[in-house]
């Protein structure tokens, strides 16, 4: 028994040693497990951060792609921004295969439109009515007194001769002496326009005003031009140029009032605004345009309160066509949305989502506009009630298709923008389709946008305006000039008429 007990004790000691060893191993493993759990917790936290960062980067990547893919066709960017990356020049024999790659790389310089080559020879095409003056036309204008006539001979003046005409302008400086005699009381009644001992006549003033407005020239370049064509006998200054333009603006004021009254009496007016630099700060020029008249107004902002300060806009009681400016809905009695502007958003949506509905709606609008033009050519003034209902129902069908496709749209930004677009089309359905119900309403606001391009050209030349007075002067002058052009009147003669005290706008 003692022997067995001794053996058992020995076994117990060995077991105790094993247990101690196992406990040490378990403690070590527990420490390792705890360390691993801490590592797992840290990795999970890091993974969560990386997932969030990855989501942000993915969303930002989508946002940047949306910006990089913007061009003049799917956004409000100017055509000059279409020249992205390096211009692609294809010299291979497989030009058609490379057109897609060229479009991605960007357009060659000055290729700002989507016109395709007709393969015709350069110059006037067959049947084109030319504008070259003929001998017969020149002789008719001589008889009418429109051309001064003088004769120059070559060779001996005897026998038969042939006639050639050389047309030119007569440029020179004429000094007209104005003699003012005293009245019966011995006093000299000097007219206001002759207060200075030497002043410039209406021709110089008209040329200056035309170069400033239609010519989009800076004051120093106007000075250089006038002084140069006078053979440097004149030395007109930049300050004088500004004074002449300021005087012309004052003469345009009453004419612009008549133009404003014509717009006020119109049923439909297009309006838009463009940013301008005013003493380094952002300002705006807004216009209101019709087929025969246009006026401009400088504004410090596009807020409703600021726009209410323009009486013409505040008092206008007709339909306003604009580029979805929600602030404009506080003015006028009706509103039409520009569908060319909308087409850019639809194209952008098609490119980003790949959904078909936005492309279908663009094609549908283009078809409606074409059909409307055909009806107008036939002398119709509106569609029938049955046609209008059919067009309206089809519009709703396309939007319903859009909501169905929207469920499968990927990309956060793409989904958000598509949802906004669908909601906008639903809310402003009447405004987008107003051109169908009233043929006086244009399909787009392009008329107004074209009128504002002159302002952008001015800013490119001068960099902006220093004072609000200069901005107002420019707007007054351009309202008169653009209206004169729109009514088919001669610009120079219309300017001269105001300096001579004659009204042009009826």
ROLUM-506555 format. One record per residue (C-alpha): residue number from 1; residue in three letters; x, y, z. Coordinates in steps of 0.1 Angstrom, whole numbers. Example, Ala and Ser with C-alpha at 12.3 -4.5 7.8 and 13.67 -1.06 7.14 Angstrom:
<sites>
SITE num residu  east north    up
SITE   1    ALA   123   -45    78
SITE   2    SER   137   -11    71
</sites>
This chain:
<sites>
SITE num residu  east north    up
SITE   1    UNK     0     0     0
SITE   2    UNK    29    24     9
SITE   3    UNK    44    16   -25
SITE   4    UNK    12    23   -43
SITE   5    UNK     7    54   -22
SITE   6    UNK    42    66   -31
SITE   7    UNK    35    59   -68
SITE   8    UNK     2    78   -66
SITE   9    UNK    18   108   -49
SITE  10    UNK    44   107   -76
SITE  11    UNK    17   107  -102
SITE  12    UNK    -1   135   -83
SITE  13    UNK    30   156   -84
SITE  14    UNK    34   150  -121
SITE  15    UNK    -2   158  -126
SITE  16    UNK     1   190  -106
SITE  17    UNK    32   199  -127
SITE  18    UNK    12   192  -158
SITE  19    UNK   -17   213  -145
SITE  20    UNK     6   241  -137
SITE  21    UNK    21   239  -171
SITE  22    UNK   -13   238  -187
SITE  23    UNK   -24   268  -166
SITE  24    UNK     7   287  -178
SITE  25    UNK    -1   277  -214
SITE  26    UNK   -38   287  -209
SITE  27    UNK   -28   321  -194
SITE  28    UNK    -4   326  -223
SITE  29    UNK   -30   317  -248
SITE  30    UNK   -56   339  -230
SITE  31    UNK   -31   368  -233
SITE  32    UNK   -26   360  -269
SITE  33    UNK   -63   358  -275
SITE  34    UNK   -68   392  -257
SITE  35    UNK   -41   407  -279
SITE  36    UNK   -57   392  -310
SITE  37    UNK   -91   405  -299
SITE  38    UNK   -76   440  -295
SITE  39    UNK   -60   437  -329
SITE  40    UNK   -94   425  -344
SITE  41    UNK  -111   454  -327
SITE  42    UNK   -86   479  -341
SITE  43    UNK   -88   463  -376
SITE  44    UNK  -126   465  -374
SITE  45    UNK  -124   501  -365
SITE  46    UNK   -99   508  -392
SITE  47    UNK  -120   488  -417
SITE  48    UNK  -151   509  -408
SITE  49    UNK  -131   541  -414
SITE  50    UNK  -118   527  -447
SITE  51    UNK  -153   518  -458
SITE  52    UNK  -165   553  -450
SITE  53    UNK  -134   568  -467
SITE  54    UNK  -139   545  -497
SITE  55    UNK  -176   556  -499
SITE  56    UNK  -166   592  -497
SITE  57    UNK  -139   587  -523
SITE  58    UNK  -163   568  -546
SITE  59    UNK  -189   596  -542
SITE  60    UNK  -162   622  -548
SITE  61    UNK  -150   603  -578
SITE  62    UNK  -185   602  -592
SITE  63    UNK  -189   639  -585
SITE  64    UNK  -156   647  -603
SITE  65    UNK  -165   626  -633
SITE  66    UNK  -198   645  -635
SITE  67    UNK  -178   678  -635
SITE  68    UNK  -152   666  -660
SITE  69    UNK  -179   653  -684
SITE  70    UNK  -197   686  -684
SITE  71    UNK  -197   705  -718
SITE  72    UNK  -218   730  -737
SITE  73    UNK  -243   703  -747
SITE  74    UNK  -251   689  -712
SITE  75    UNK  -246   719  -690
SITE  76    UNK  -245   757  -690
SITE  77    UNK  -207   758  -698
SITE  78    UNK  -196   779  -728
SITE  79    UNK  -186   761  -760
SITE  80    UNK  -150   771  -755
SITE  81    UNK  -148   747  -725
SITE  82    UNK  -153   717  -748
SITE  83    UNK  -116   718  -757
SITE  84    UNK  -107   693  -729
SITE  85    UNK   -73   676  -728
SITE  86    UNK   -54   678  -760
SITE  87    UNK   -71   682  -793
SITE  88    UNK   -73   650  -813
SITE  89    UNK   -62   651  -849
SITE  90    UNK   -69   619  -868
SITE  91    UNK   -46   610  -896
SITE  92    UNK   -55   574  -900
SITE  93    UNK   -75   557  -927
SITE  94    UNK  -102   547  -902
SITE  95    UNK  -115   581  -892
SITE  96    UNK  -150   568  -884
SITE  97    UNK  -136   542  -860
SITE  98    UNK  -118   569  -841
SITE  99    UNK  -146   595  -838
SITE 100    UNK  -156   582  -804
SITE 101    UNK  -121   585  -790
SITE 102    UNK  -117   620  -805
SITE 103    UNK  -149   631  -788
SITE 104    UNK  -136   619  -755
SITE 105    UNK  -103   637  -759
SITE 106    UNK  -120   670  -769
SITE 107    UNK  -128   691  -799
SITE 108    UNK  -101   709  -820
SITE 109    UNK   -99   746  -815
SITE 110    UNK  -128   767  -828
SITE 111    UNK  -149   736  -834
SITE 112    UNK  -177   747  -812
SITE 113    UNK  -208   733  -829
SITE 114    UNK  -221   699  -839
SITE 115    UNK  -223   706  -877
SITE 116    UNK  -211   678  -899
SITE 117    UNK  -191   684  -931
SITE 118    UNK  -212   684  -963
SITE 119    UNK  -181   678  -984
SITE 120    UNK  -191   708 -1006
SITE 121    UNK  -165   732 -1019
SITE 122    UNK  -158   763  -998
SITE 123    UNK  -175   795 -1007
SITE 124    UNK  -210   804 -1020
SITE 125    UNK  -230   774 -1032
SITE 126    UNK  -251   772 -1063
SITE 127    UNK  -282   793 -1061
SITE 128    UNK  -267   815 -1033
SITE 129    UNK  -277   852 -1038
SITE 130    UNK  -245   873 -1036
SITE 131    UNK  -241   908 -1023
SITE 132    UNK  -214   920 -1047
SITE 133    UNK  -222   954 -1062
SITE 134    UNK  -226   954 -1100
SITE 135    UNK  -219   981 -1125
SITE 136    UNK  -256   986 -1130
SITE 137    UNK  -262   989 -1092
SITE 138    UNK  -234  1015 -1089
SITE 139    UNK  -248  1036 -1117
SITE 140    UNK  -283  1035 -1102
SITE 141    UNK  -269  1047 -1068
SITE 142    UNK  -251  1075 -1086
SITE 143    UNK  -283  1086 -1102
SITE 144    UNK  -301  1084 -1068
SITE 145    UNK  -274  1106 -1052
SITE 146    UNK  -262  1079 -1028
SITE 147    UNK  -228  1078 -1044
SITE 148    UNK  -207  1109 -1051
SITE 149    UNK  -194  1107 -1087
SITE 150    UNK  -160  1117 -1101
SITE 151    UNK  -142  1107 -1133
SITE 152    UNK  -106  1097 -1137
SITE 153    UNK   -92  1089 -1171
SITE 154    UNK   -64  1066 -1183
SITE 155    UNK   -50  1072 -1218
SITE 156    UNK   -60  1098 -1244
SITE 157    UNK   -95  1112 -1241
SITE 158    UNK  -106  1103 -1276
SITE 159    UNK  -127  1075 -1292
SITE 160    UNK  -144  1048 -1273
SITE 161    UNK  -137  1038 -1237
SITE 162    UNK  -146  1012 -1211
SITE 163    UNK  -158  1020 -1176
SITE 164    UNK  -146  1006 -1143
SITE 165    UNK  -158  1018 -1109
SITE 166    UNK  -137  1021 -1077
SITE 167    UNK  -158  1025 -1045
SITE 168    UNK  -142  1042 -1015
SITE 169    UNK  -150  1062  -985
SITE 170    UNK  -140  1099  -982
SITE 171    UNK  -122  1104  -949
SITE 172    UNK  -110  1138  -937
SITE 173    UNK  -114  1164  -911
SITE 174    UNK  -138  1193  -917
SITE 175    UNK  -136  1224  -894
SITE 176    UNK  -170  1241  -894
SITE 177    UNK  -168  1277  -882
SITE 178    UNK  -199  1286  -862
SITE 179    UNK  -205  1324  -862
SITE 180    UNK  -228  1335  -834
SITE 181    UNK  -239  1371  -836
SITE 182    UNK  -252  1393  -808
SITE 183    UNK  -289  1398  -805
SITE 184    UNK  -307  1432  -805
SITE 185    UNK  -295  1438  -769
SITE 186    UNK  -259  1431  -778
SITE 187    UNK  -258  1398  -760
SITE 188    UNK  -245  1366  -774
SITE 189    UNK  -270  1337  -770
SITE 190    UNK  -246  1307  -772
SITE 191    UNK  -263  1273  -777
SITE 192    UNK  -254  1247  -751
SITE 193    UNK  -238  1224  -776
SITE 194    UNK  -213  1252  -785
SITE 195    UNK  -204  1262  -750
SITE 196    UNK  -168  1250  -756
SITE 197    UNK  -147  1269  -782
SITE 198    UNK  -139  1237  -800
SITE 199    UNK  -161  1206  -800
SITE 200    UNK  -166  1175  -821
SITE 201    UNK  -193  1170  -846
SITE 202    UNK  -220  1144  -849
SITE 203    UNK  -200  1122  -873
SITE 204    UNK  -171  1118  -849
SITE 205    UNK  -196  1112  -820
SITE 206    UNK  -215  1086  -840
SITE 207    UNK  -184  1067  -850
SITE 208    UNK  -171  1068  -814
SITE 209    UNK  -205  1055  -801
SITE 210    UNK  -206  1028  -827
SITE 211    UNK  -171  1016  -820
SITE 212    UNK  -179  1016  -782
SITE 213    UNK  -211   996  -786
SITE 214    UNK  -212   975  -817
SITE 215    UNK  -174   975  -822
SITE 216    UNK  -167   964  -786
SITE 217    UNK  -136   986  -785
SITE 218    UNK  -118  1000  -755
SITE 219    UNK  -115  1038  -751
SITE 220    UNK   -78  1039  -759
SITE 221    UNK   -82  1019  -791
SITE 222    UNK  -111  1042  -802
SITE 223    UNK   -88  1072  -796
SITE 224    UNK   -60  1055  -817
SITE 225    UNK   -84  1047  -845
SITE 226    UNK  -100  1081  -848
SITE 227    UNK   -67  1100  -845
SITE 228    UNK   -51  1077  -871
SITE 229    UNK   -78  1080  -898
SITE 230    UNK   -76  1118  -894
SITE 231    UNK   -40  1116  -903
SITE 232    UNK   -31  1124  -867
SITE 233    UNK   -45  1159  -872
SITE 234    UNK   -69  1151  -843
SITE 235    UNK   -58  1143  -808
SITE 236    UNK   -90  1131  -792
SITE 237    UNK   -85  1118  -756
SITE 238    UNK  -100  1089  -737
SITE 239    UNK  -118  1113  -714
SITE 240    UNK  -135  1128  -744
SITE 241    UNK  -145  1093  -756
SITE 242    UNK  -161  1086  -723
SITE 243    UNK  -179  1120  -724
SITE 244    UNK  -193  1113  -759
SITE 245    UNK  -205  1078  -748
SITE 246    UNK  -221  1093  -717
SITE 247    UNK  -239  1119  -739
SITE 248    UNK  -250  1092  -763
SITE 249    UNK  -264  1072  -733
SITE 250    UNK  -284  1103  -722
SITE 251    UNK  -298  1106  -758
SITE 252    UNK  -307  1069  -758
SITE 253    UNK  -327  1073  -725
SITE 254    UNK  -360  1085  -741
SITE 255    UNK  -356  1059  -769
SITE 256    UNK  -351  1031  -743
SITE 257    UNK  -383  1043  -725
SITE 258    UNK  -402  1037  -758
SITE 259    UNK  -386  1003  -762
SITE 260    UNK  -395   995  -726
SITE 261    UNK  -431  1005  -733
SITE 262    UNK  -432   982  -763
SITE 263    UNK  -419   953  -742
SITE 264    UNK  -444   961  -714
SITE 265    UNK  -472   957  -740
SITE 266    UNK  -459   924  -753
SITE 267    UNK  -477   891  -745
SITE 268    UNK  -445   870  -742
SITE 269    UNK  -410   882  -732
SITE 270    UNK  -378   862  -729
SITE 271    UNK  -355   871  -700
SITE 272    UNK  -321   859  -686
SITE 273    UNK  -292   872  -666
SITE 274    UNK  -254   869  -669
SITE 275    UNK  -227   876  -644
SITE 276    UNK  -205   907  -648
SITE 277    UNK  -175   921  -629
SITE 278    UNK  -182   954  -611
SITE 279    UNK  -151   968  -594
SITE 280    UNK  -139   932  -587
SITE 281    UNK  -172   920  -573
SITE 282    UNK  -199   899  -590
SITE 283    UNK  -229   917  -605
SITE 284    UNK  -254   909  -631
SITE 285    UNK  -270   923  -663
SITE 286    UNK  -305   911  -669
SITE 287    UNK  -324   916  -702
SITE 288    UNK  -359   914  -714
SITE 289    UNK  -363   906  -751
SITE 290    UNK  -389   903  -778
SITE 291    UNK  -387   898  -816
SITE 292    UNK  -385   936  -821
SITE 293    UNK  -371   950  -788
SITE 294    UNK  -345   944  -761
SITE 295    UNK  -336   962  -729
SITE 296    UNK  -308   956  -704
SITE 297    UNK  -306   964  -667
SITE 298    UNK  -276   962  -643
SITE 299    UNK  -283   945  -610
SITE 300    UNK  -261   938  -579
SITE 301    UNK  -278   905  -573
SITE 302    UNK  -305   881  -585
SITE 303    UNK  -326   883  -554
SITE 304    UNK  -364   889  -557
SITE 305    UNK  -361   922  -539
SITE 306    UNK  -334   935  -563
SITE 307    UNK  -354   924  -593
SITE 308    UNK  -385   942  -580
SITE 309    UNK  -365   975  -582
SITE 310    UNK  -367   972  -620
SITE 311    UNK  -402   988  -628
SITE 312    UNK  -404   971  -662
SITE 313    UNK  -400   936  -647
SITE 314    UNK  -421   944  -616
SITE 315    UNK  -450   958  -637
SITE 316    UNK  -449   932  -665
SITE 317    UNK  -482   914  -668
SITE 318    UNK  -475   889  -696
SITE 319    UNK  -457   855  -699
SITE 320    UNK  -420   853  -690
SITE 321    UNK  -398   827  -707
SITE 322    UNK  -367   819  -687
SITE 323    UNK  -342   792  -678
SITE 324    UNK  -359   778  -647
SITE 325    UNK  -352   808  -625
SITE 326    UNK  -376   801  -596
SITE 327    UNK  -374   838  -585
SITE 328    UNK  -390   848  -618
SITE 329    UNK  -422   831  -608
SITE 330    UNK  -429   861  -586
SITE 331    UNK  -433   883  -617
SITE 332    UNK  -456   882  -647
SITE 333    UNK  -488   862  -650
SITE 334    UNK  -475   832  -668
SITE 335    UNK  -442   813  -671
SITE 336    UNK  -426   791  -698
SITE 337    UNK  -395   770  -692
SITE 338    UNK  -367   770  -718
SITE 339    UNK  -367   735  -732
SITE 340    UNK  -333   738  -748
SITE 341    UNK  -319   745  -714
SITE 342    UNK  -338   714  -701
SITE 343    UNK  -323   693  -729
SITE 344    UNK  -288   698  -714
SITE 345    UNK  -300   683  -681
SITE 346    UNK  -317   654  -699
SITE 347    UNK  -285   646  -719
SITE 348    UNK  -264   648  -687
SITE 349    UNK  -288   623  -670
SITE 350    UNK  -286   599  -700
SITE 351    UNK  -248   600  -699
SITE 352    UNK  -246   594  -661
SITE 353    UNK  -273   569  -656
SITE 354    UNK  -276   552  -689
SITE 355    UNK  -314   553  -685
SITE 356    UNK  -335   557  -717
SITE 357    UNK  -363   579  -705
SITE 358    UNK  -344   612  -706
SITE 359    UNK  -333   605  -742
SITE 360    UNK  -369   597  -751
SITE 361    UNK  -381   629  -736
SITE 362    UNK  -355   649  -755
SITE 363    UNK  -366   633  -788
SITE 364    UNK  -402   638  -779
SITE 365    UNK  -397   675  -772
SITE 366    UNK  -378   679  -805
SITE 367    UNK  -406   662  -824
SITE 368    UNK  -433   684  -807
SITE 369    UNK  -413   715  -817
SITE 370    UNK  -410   704  -853
SITE 371    UNK  -447   696  -855
SITE 372    UNK  -455   730  -839
SITE 373    UNK  -434   748  -866
SITE 374    UNK  -453   730  -893
SITE 375    UNK  -486   740  -878
SITE 376    UNK  -474   776  -877
SITE 377    UNK  -463   775  -913
SITE 378    UNK  -498   763  -922
SITE 379    UNK  -513   793  -904
SITE 380    UNK  -527   775  -874
SITE 381    UNK  -526   793  -840
SITE 382    UNK  -529   762  -817
SITE 383    UNK  -533   725  -815
SITE 384    UNK  -567   708  -810
SITE 385    UNK  -578   697  -776
SITE 386    UNK  -575   661  -786
SITE 387    UNK  -539   666  -798
SITE 388    UNK  -530   685  -766
SITE 389    UNK  -544   656  -744
SITE 390    UNK  -524   630  -764
SITE 391    UNK  -492   650  -760
SITE 392    UNK  -498   655  -723
SITE 393    UNK  -505   618  -717
SITE 394    UNK  -473   608  -736
SITE 395    UNK  -453   632  -714
SITE 396    UNK  -467   615  -683
SITE 397    UNK  -459   581  -697
SITE 398    UNK  -422   590  -702
SITE 399    UNK  -420   603  -667
SITE 400    UNK  -435   571  -653
SITE 401    UNK  -409   552  -672
SITE 402    UNK  -383   574  -657
SITE 403    UNK  -394   566  -622
SITE 404    UNK  -393   529  -630
SITE 405    UNK  -357   532  -644
SITE 406    UNK  -347   554  -614
SITE 407    UNK  -351   524  -591
SITE 408    UNK  -321   507  -608
SITE 409    UNK  -299   539  -610
SITE 410    UNK  -265   535  -595
SITE 411    UNK  -244   562  -580
SITE 412    UNK  -255   585  -552
SITE 413    UNK  -251   617  -571
SITE 414    UNK  -267   603  -602
SITE 415    UNK  -297   591  -582
SITE 416    UNK  -301   624  -564
SITE 417    UNK  -299   645  -596
SITE 418    UNK  -322   622  -615
SITE 419    UNK  -348   624  -587
SITE 420    UNK  -346   662  -587
SITE 421    UNK  -350   662  -624
SITE 422    UNK  -380   640  -624
SITE 423    UNK  -397   660  -596
SITE 424    UNK  -390   692  -615
SITE 425    UNK  -405   678  -647
SITE 426    UNK  -436   667  -628
SITE 427    UNK  -440   700  -609
SITE 428    UNK  -434   723  -639
SITE 429    UNK  -451   702  -666
SITE 430    UNK  -474   730  -676
SITE 431    UNK  -445   754  -680
SITE 432    UNK  -425   731  -701
SITE 433    UNK  -454   723  -724
SITE 434    UNK  -468   759  -726
SITE 435    UNK  -453   763  -761
SITE 436    UNK  -479   738  -772
SITE 437    UNK  -509   756  -758
SITE 438    UNK  -498   791  -769
SITE 439    UNK  -479   794  -802
SITE 440    UNK  -467   829  -792
SITE 441    UNK  -445   812  -766
SITE 442    UNK  -411   802  -780
SITE 443    UNK  -397   767  -776
SITE 444    UNK  -366   781  -759
SITE 445    UNK  -351   812  -743
SITE 446    UNK  -322   813  -768
SITE 447    UNK  -332   848  -780
SITE 448    UNK  -324   862  -746
SITE 449    UNK  -292   843  -743
SITE 450    UNK  -280   856  -777
SITE 451    UNK  -287   891  -765
SITE 452    UNK  -265   887  -735
SITE 453    UNK  -235   874  -755
SITE 454    UNK  -227   911  -763
SITE 455    UNK  -223   918  -726
SITE 456    UNK  -198   889  -722
SITE 457    UNK  -178   901  -752
SITE 458    UNK  -176   935  -735
SITE 459    UNK  -163   919  -703
SITE 460    UNK  -137   899  -722
SITE 461    UNK  -125   931  -738
SITE 462    UNK  -125   954  -707
SITE 463    UNK  -125   929  -678
SITE 464    UNK  -156   944  -663
SITE 465    UNK  -169   978  -651
SITE 466    UNK  -154  1000  -624
SITE 467    UNK  -186  1018  -614
SITE 468    UNK  -223  1012  -616
SITE 469    UNK  -228  1044  -636
SITE 470    UNK  -206  1030  -664
SITE 471    UNK  -226   997  -663
SITE 472    UNK  -259  1016  -666
SITE 473    UNK  -245  1037  -694
SITE 474    UNK  -235  1005  -713
SITE 475    UNK  -269   989  -707
SITE 476    UNK  -288  1019  -720
SITE 477    UNK  -267  1022  -751
SITE 478    UNK  -269   984  -759
SITE 479    UNK  -307   984  -754
SITE 480    UNK  -309  1011  -782
SITE 481    UNK  -283   995  -805
SITE 482    UNK  -297   960  -803
SITE 483    UNK  -332   972  -809
SITE 484    UNK  -321   992  -839
SITE 485    UNK  -304   961  -853
SITE 486    UNK  -334   939  -846
SITE 487    UNK  -357   963  -865
SITE 488    UNK  -335   963  -895
SITE 489    UNK  -324  1000  -892
SITE 490    UNK  -289  1013  -901
SITE 491    UNK  -268  1014  -869
SITE 492    UNK  -246  1044  -879
SITE 493    UNK  -275  1065  -892
SITE 494    UNK  -296  1057  -861
SITE 495    UNK  -268  1069  -839
SITE 496    UNK  -262  1100  -859
SITE 497    UNK  -299  1108  -858
SITE 498    UNK  -299  1111  -820
SITE 499    UNK  -269  1134  -820
SITE 500    UNK  -287  1155  -846
SITE 501    UNK  -318  1157  -824
SITE 502    UNK  -340  1132  -844
SITE 503    UNK  -359  1103  -828
SITE 504    UNK  -356  1069  -843
SITE 505    UNK  -378  1046  -822
SITE 506    UNK  -414  1051  -832
</sites>
